[in-house]
Amino acid sequence: MEKSTKKLATSYGLYLGIALILITVLIYAFDISLMTEWYLMVINLVLILALGTMAVKKSKEASTSLFSFKNAFSSYFLTVLIGLFIATIFSLILFNLIDPEAAETLKELTMEKQAAMFENFGMTEAQINEAMVEMQKQETFSLKNIGISFASQLVIFSIIGLIIALIFREKDPTNA
């Protein structure tokens, strides 16, 4: 991986991390219940994919040699890794150190939405109550759970990154 490619990917990763933090802070400041909405995940997904793809595109433009699949994927992966890591650390700090009560509020709001969804699926009251008891036991913002979430997001975005790398790579004309 070229030095300029690494630098570009790192820059875009920082931009991504800052953008994800800004979204979290704005929602936290105005209406924390928005964190339970499905469209927030879509917004984050689009933002991550857009900045990851932009990093690959800029890296390809800056590349002085053949832009391989490895270079394309590395650029994307580094961007997403840095961005998600920054956002994850911020969430850990916000919900465990700064405002643990917000974590409990978010957990309760999530449980209410889940209960409503379970009702719509036709689950019995006993099944819903059992599921709510299990959800109550979970520590949503524990280091373990946030780590698992980070890792699973990284895997999902890496799979998408493989496709993006295939699109942006340059084929070696001598191996045709």
Salt bridges, closest charged atoms under 4 A:
GLU37 OE2 - LYS113 NZ 3.07
GLU61 OE2 - LYS57 NZ 3.61
GLU61 OE1 - LYS58 NZ 3.89
GLU134 OE2 - LYS137 NZ 3.32
